Amino acid sequence: MPDDEDLAGTTVLLASRLWPAVLIPAGSLAALVAVGIWQRSFPFIPIGLLLATVLVAWSQRGDALLADETGLLVRHHGRVTRRYRWEEIREAGLARPGFGQVALAVYPDGGPWDVPGPNNAALVGRIWMLRKPSREIHDRINEFLRSRGIRTVD
């Protein structure tokens, strides 16, 4: 497991950003609470959903998917772990595993029935991002993966 001092030669592929992930739902939450107080009817379900969105986004604010010369690294809650080496990856591409998340779908080498394997992806580095990644981010990640000899999938 690399230390933070060893992260000098890493490239950030994806990183959670505080601005759209926390501030937009927090602003919507404040507006909804103000409307609820003004109308004297409190919308519990929308407020609960927005509050849950803010809490999850806040807890994942520092998460990132990193890459170095050896392979992929994931930073989750301040801890950095190695996930896959470049020679273990057959194909990779961006995926949307759930609401507000982006991950790298990695198809590692292996037999046809291995899970994860060449027919079944492993989702690496789930990053909190409300909007889907821009075309520039998508192209940059695909170019980076191709430079490492990895086929990209869309």
Steps between C-alpha positions, in 0.01 A plus 500: 500500500660829390541785743399857419868586451515240222216668307725758334507316164128428481242627253149581619254329264181583694444694821193588704430870494331684784329768289230315305482198729432679830419864443221458242302245709572706816360810330194307385457366854515849650247629245266207564517550877426872455198425279381238750520748787330773297212274391476330841514155342825313528599279199677221693580263213673750265687653792612154617623410151689827459651465848616146419652625173689776682630262770621237250665762279668664802635165623648420157638848425868397493467177304695461176611253237873534444750340265876460511758306300398172664121515483180638651473642851184592691486768771200440726457687831864609487638147458673408174496140379621333182226331298635370167834496323505600134597151384191354675253717308363392163239776443367797695254786465286741700174375652213647704441240777232695683350839575768766515791260448760443231744208500752337272370165374807275483493170310800308638673202340373158590285214385153543349324411828718705735319774692629762450654398173500569129120462481413671829636837608620612841400856589809679628503834677138602545511878493213727605407711197141611446537574129650256257863573410555749221625391160845645584532285814377195311750557215788571742440176691466297178822651363681424826381139498600452136848637580532212749398243236144450627203481265219738590129426506217753488 
